[in-house]
Amino acid sequence: MVRMVMGSYLEGQEDMDLVDEHASAEAALERLPGAEVDLVLLDLSLGEMSGLDLIDHLQSRLPDLPVLVLTGQTSPTYARKVVRAGARGYIVKEEMKHVPAGIRAVLRGETYLSPAVRDARDPR
């Protein structure tokens, strides 16, 4: 479902093309090396492998390939953990309209956090 919605968000963006999509982390790891992609948009809700593990694998195998994470987790603490793991951006699924802006920011070399995470305060 998320992949279908994501395709529709990117379809109207003249400066973006959805090149490929993978149903599992394993498929992504198999096909990404050698693929002509500028960025990985990663849903952290994977099957066999955790999204954080996939980020780690991508960082070790393709360190120059930026990762922008899409997740249902709204915790700023978790967002920082994901960025420390190597992701260059973090977008909460409820704010998918920010994906194009997040992609552009990450491709400019910036770190992007969706407003729900960026503007939230950590409970102490």
BELNORGI-V150335 format. One record per backbone hydrogen bond with DSSP energy under -0.5 kcal/mol. CO is the residue of the C=O (numbers start at 0). NH is the residue of the N-H. Records with the same first field share a line. If there is no record, write none. Layout:
CO=NH + NH
This chain:
0=4
1=5
2=6
3=7
4=8
5=9
6=10
7=11
9=12
11=13
12=15
16=18
23=27
24=28
25=29
26=30
27=31
28=32
31=34
34=36
37=65
38=40
39=41 + 67
40=42
41=43 + 69
43=45 + 50
49=53
50=54
51=55
52=56
53=57
54=58
55=59
56=60
57=61
61=64
63=65
65=39
66=68 + 87 + 88
67=41
68=90
69=43
70=92
74=78
75=79
76=80
77=81
78=82
79=83
80=84
81=86
82=85
87=111
88=68
89=113
90=70
91=94
92=95
94=97
95=98
97=101
98=102
99=103
100=104
101=105
102=106
103=107
104=107 + 109
105=108
111=89
113=116 + 117
114=118
